[in-house]
Amino acid sequence: MRQHRVCVCVCVSPVTLCVCSCRDDDVLYISEEESCDDLQDDLRDPEKAQTHTDWLTLNVDWLTLNVGGRCFTTTRSTLVSKEPESMLAHMFREKDVWGNKRDPQGAYLIDRSPDYFEPILNYLRHGQLIINEGINPLGVLEEARFFGIEQLAEQLETLVKSSQPPDDHSPLTRKEFVRFLLATTTKSELRCQGLNFTGADLSRLDLRYINFKMANLRGANLTHANLSGANLERADLSMASLDGANLQGVKMLCTNAEGASLRSCNFEDPAGVKANLEGANLKGVDMEGSQMTGINLRVATLKNAKLKNCNLRGATLAGTDLENCDLSGCDLQEANLRGSNVKGAIFEEMLTPLHMSQSVR
């Protein structure tokens, strides 16, 4: 069954605009100084209808773009009018000024993603940003930037930012971490690398062998926690409290523990595994009364640290900065201090005297 043609005329002198629509075809006809009735009479005549079609073809400059293997048909004005300073506008403002390459069917070749180009073309057509489901807005944004469509790029930047989840850098609480610990077996390797525990209360918890590498533990409460065999390499322990903590065999290479309190800690592992604090920043730490037999503090910084009454037998302190350290009452028997900086260090009431073989300078 054929559908009736619907005709709507809008007269704007001296031009009469007549839109005639069918279900299977929409055609826009523009007639100068011609009434809608005259146009309808012409359309009933096959020869005159063909004349109108030819006139439209001549006055609307249609282009076909082959974008990444998919063809898009549009008008030159669509590519030029909306964003006149864009790359597309410069490419197609005048015919073949840029010498654009064409495929065998005459379509202009553009080596870009068709999926990301389609929303851009629709935006140039009607001015609205519409992205179909499954299309990444970030990809469309990159295309908009490539083609220099600045207004669209601004909209897409806002869309991309709003679609991304907010960065959650809030520290983990004791309750959250304990729940995590209880959900895992003691044999599981717990990886807390890079997590934020700033100011968290982790006191008296069993944290053996947990990987805290590069974690943020600034100001955390780790008093009497069991950190035996834990990996704290490059972690931030500045201003943290580890008083009475078990640090047997702990790995603290290049850890930042400036201003931390490590009073009465146990670094001595009966199994012979030595705690490794090589290169750690221990400026101003309080390690009074700690057991550190065989500890590796090579090239660590202990400037202004309090090491009173510490057991440092057999410790490696080669190249360590001990400037202004208080080492009163320490046991440094067989400790290696070669190349260490002991300027202003206090060595009062030593349990065993230092020997020249230990190369103190």
C-alpha positions in Angstrom: 0.0 0.0 0.0 1.5 3.4 -1.0 1.8 6.1 1.5 0.3 9.6 1.0 2.9 12.3 0.4 2.8 15.0 3.1 3.9 18.5 2.0 4.7 21.4 4.3 5.4 24.9 2.9 7.2 27.8 4.6 7.2 31.0 2.7 10.1 33.4 3.4 10.0 36.0 0.7 11.3 35.8 -1.9 12.0 32.1 -1.3 9.4 29.4 -0.7 10.7 26.4 1.1 8.7 23.2 0.5 9.4 20.0 2.4 7.8 16.8 0.9 8.2 13.6 2.8 7.5 10.0 2.2 7.9 7.0 4.5 10.7 5.6 2.4 12.3 8.8 1.2 12.8 12.4 2.6 13.6 15.1 0.1 14.2 18.7 0.7 13.2 21.0 -2.2 14.0 24.7 -2.4 12.1 26.8 -4.8 12.7 30.5 -5.5 9.6 32.6 -6.2 7.5 29.5 -6.7 4.5 28.4 -4.8 4.0 25.0 -3.2 1.1 24.3 -5.5 3.3 24.9 -8.6 6.0 22.7 -7.1 3.6 19.9 -6.5 2.4 20.2 -10.1 6.0 20.0 -11.3 6.6 16.9 -9.3 3.7 15.1 -10.9 5.4 15.7 -14.2 8.3 13.2 -14.6 10.4 15.5 -16.7 10.0 18.5 -14.4 10.6 16.4 -11.4 13.9 15.3 -12.9 14.8 18.9 -13.5 14.3 19.7 -9.8 16.5 16.7 -8.8 19.2 17.9 -11.2 19.0 21.4 -9.7 19.5 20.1 -6.2 22.4 17.9 -7.2 24.2 20.8 -8.7 23.6 23.2 -5.8 24.4 20.8 -2.9 28.0 19.6 -3.0 28.0 16.0 -1.7 31.2 14.3 -0.6 32.0 10.7 0.3 34.7 10.1 2.9 36.4 6.7 3.2 37.4 6.7 6.8 39.4 3.6 7.8 37.5 1.5 5.2 34.0 2.8 6.0 32.3 5.3 3.8 30.4 8.4 5.0 28.4 10.6 2.7 27.9 14.2 3.7 28.0 17.8 2.3 30.9 20.1 2.0 29.0 22.7 4.1 28.7 20.2 7.0 32.4 19.8 7.1 33.1 23.5 6.8 30.4 25.5 8.5 30.2 24.2 12.1 34.0 24.4 12.9 35.5 26.7 10.2 39.0 26.5 11.7 39.2 22.7 12.0 41.4 20.5 9.9 38.3 19.1 8.1 37.2 22.6 7.2 40.6 23.5 5.8 40.8 20.2 3.9 37.4 20.6 2.2 36.7 24.3 2.1 37.8 24.5 -1.5 37.8 21.6 -4.0 41.0 19.6 -4.1 43.2 22.4 -2.8 44.9 19.9 -0.6 45.1 17.2 -3.3 43.3 14.7 -1.1 43.8 11.1 -2.1 40.7 9.1 -3.3 39.8 5.5 -3.5 38.7 3.9 -6.9 35.1 5.0 -6.2 36.2 8.6 -5.7 35.8 8.7 -1.9 38.3 10.8 0.0 40.6 8.6 2.0 41.1 9.4 5.7 43.2 7.0 7.7 41.4 7.3 11.0 39.0 5.1 13.1 35.5 5.1 11.6 33.9 4.3 15.0 35.3 7.4 16.5 34.8 9.6 13.4 31.0 8.9 13.2 30.1 10.9 16.4 32.3 13.7 15.1 30.4 13.8 11.8 27.1 13.8 13.5 28.2 16.6 15.7 29.1 18.7 12.7 25.7 17.9 11.2 23.4 18.9 14.1 25.6 20.3 16.8 24.8 17.6 19.4 27.3 15.2 20.9 25.9 11.6 20.8 28.1 8.6 21.4 26.6 5.2 20.9 27.0 2.5 23.6 30.3 0.6 23.3 32.2 3.6 21.9 35.0 4.9 24.2 34.6 8.7 24.6 38.4 8.9 25.1 38.9 7.7 21.5 36.4 10.2 20.2 38.2 12.9 22.2 41.5 12.0 20.5 39.9 12.2 17.1 38.3 15.6 17.9 41.8 16.8 18.9 43.3 15.4 15.7 40.8 17.1 13.5 41.1 20.4 15.5 37.4 20.5 16.5 38.0 22.5 19.7 34.4 23.0 20.9 33.7 19.3 20.7 37.0 18.5 22.3 36.0 20.6 25.3 32.7 18.8 25.7 34.4 15.4 25.4 37.0 16.4 28.0 34.2 17.1 30.5 32.5 13.9 29.6 35.6 11.8 30.0 36.4 13.4 33.4 32.8 12.8 34.7 32.8 9.2 33.5 36.0 8.3 35.4 35.7 7.1 39.0 37.1 9.6 41.5 40.6 8.8 42.8 40.3 7.3 46.2 43.5 7.9 48.1 41.8 7.7 51.6 43.9 5.6 54.0 42.7 2.2 55.1 41.3 2.0 58.6 42.2 -0.7 61.2 38.7 -2.2 60.8 39.1 -2.5 57.0 42.5 -4.0 57.3 41.6 -6.5 60.0 38.7 -7.7 57.9 41.1 -8.2 55.1 43.5 -10.2 57.3 40.7 -12.4 58.7 39.6 -13.2 55.1 43.0 -14.7 54.2 44.8 -17.7 55.5 48.1 -17.4 57.3 49.8 -19.2 54.4 48.6 -16.6 51.8 51.1 -14.0 50.6 49.5 -10.7 51.5 50.4 -7.9 49.1 49.8 -4.5 50.4 52.3 -2.8 48.1 51.6 0.9 47.6 48.6 1.0 49.9 47.8 4.0 52.0 47.8 3.4 55.8 48.5 7.0 56.9 47.8 7.3 60.6 46.3 3.8 60.8 46.2 1.9 64.1 47.9 -1.4 63.3 49.2 -1.9 66.8 49.6 -5.5 68.1 48.6 -7.1 64.8 50.2 -10.1 63.3 51.8 -8.7 60.1 54.4 -11.3 59.5 55.8 -11.6 55.9 53.3 -9.0 54.5 54.5 -7.1 51.5 54.3 -3.4 52.4 56.7 -2.3 49.7 56.3 1.4 48.9 53.2 1.6 51.2 52.4 4.8 52.9 52.6 4.2 56.7 53.3 7.8 57.7 52.3 8.4 61.3 50.9 4.8 61.6 50.7 3.1 65.0 52.6 -0.2 64.8 53.6 -0.5 68.4 54.1 -4.1 69.5 53.1 -5.3 66.0 54.7 -8.5 64.6 56.5 -7.4 61.4 58.9 -10.4 61.3 60.0 -11.0 57.7 57.8 -8.2 56.4 58.9 -6.2 53.3 58.9 -2.5 54.0 61.3 -1.6 51.1 60.9 2.1 50.1 57.9 2.4 52.4 57.1 5.7 54.1 57.3 5.2 57.9 58.1 8.8 58.8 56.8 9.8 62.2 55.4 6.3 62.7 55.5 4.5 66.1 57.0 1.0 66.1 57.9 0.9 69.8 58.3 -2.7 71.0 57.7 -4.1 67.5 59.1 -7.4 66.3 61.2 -6.7 63.3 63.1 -9.9 62.9 64.6 -10.3 59.4 62.6 -7.2 58.2 63.5 -5.7 54.8 63.6 -1.9 55.0 65.9 -1.0 52.1 65.7 2.7 51.3 62.8 3.1 53.7 61.9 6.6 54.9 61.5 6.4 58.7 62.6 9.9 59.5 61.4 11.0 62.9 60.0 7.5 63.7 60.1 5.9 67.1 61.5 2.4 67.2 62.3 2.1 70.9 63.0 -1.4 72.3 62.4 -3.1 68.9 63.8 -6.6 68.2 65.6 -6.9 64.9 67.5 -10.1 66.0 66.3 -13.3 64.3 67.3 -16.5 66.1 67.3 -18.2 62.8 70.2 -16.0 61.6 68.2 -13.9 59.1 69.6 -10.4 59.4 67.4 -7.3 59.2 68.3 -5.2 56.2 68.0 -1.4 56.5 70.6 -0.5 53.8 70.2 3.0 52.5 67.3 3.7 54.9 66.5 7.3 56.0 66.6 7.1 59.8 67.2 10.8 60.6 66.2 11.6 64.1 64.8 8.2 64.9 64.6 6.9 68.5 65.9 3.3 68.6 67.0 3.3 72.2 67.3 -0.2 73.7 66.7 -2.1 70.5 68.2 -5.5 69.7 70.1 -5.1 66.4 72.7 -7.9 66.3 74.1 -8.3 62.8 71.7 -5.6 61.4 72.7 -4.1 58.0 72.7 -0.3 58.2 75.1 0.2 55.3 75.0 3.8 53.9 71.9 4.5 56.0 71.4 8.0 57.4 71.1 8.1 61.2 71.9 11.7 61.7 70.8 12.9 65.1 69.4 9.5 65.9 69.1 8.1 69.5 70.8 4.7 69.7 71.4 4.6 73.4 71.9 1.1 74.9 71.4 -0.7 71.6 72.9 -4.0 70.8 74.8 -3.5 67.6 77.2 -6.5 67.8 78.4 -7.5 64.3 76.3 -4.7 62.7 77.2 -3.4 59.3 77.6 0.4 59.6 80.0 1.0 56.7 79.4 4.3 55.1 76.6 5.1 57.5 76.0 8.7 58.5 76.1 8.7 62.3 76.6 12.4 62.7 75.5 13.7 66.1 74.2 10.2 67.0 73.9 9.2 70.7 75.6 5.8 70.9 76.0 5.8 74.6 76.0 2.4 76.2 75.9 0.6 72.9 77.6 -2.7 72.2 79.5 -2.3 69.0 81.7 -5.4 69.3 82.8 -6.6 65.8 80.6 -3.9 64.2 81.9 -2.6 60.8 82.1 1.2 60.8 84.4 1.6 57.8 83.9 4.9 56.1 81.1 6.0 58.5 80.6 9.6 59.5 80.8 9.8 63.3 81.2 13.6 63.6 79.7 14.7 66.8 78.7 11.2 67.8 78.6 10.3 71.5 80.3 7.1 72.5 80.1 7.3 76.3 79.8 4.3 78.6 80.5 1.8 75.8 80.1 -1.8 76.8 83.1 -2.8 74.7 85.8 -0.4 73.4 86.1 0.4 69.7 89.2 -1.0 68.0 91.2 0.6 65.2 90.4 -2.5 63.1 86.8 -1.2 63.0 88.1 1.8 61.0 86.4 4.6 62.8 87.3 7.9 61.4 
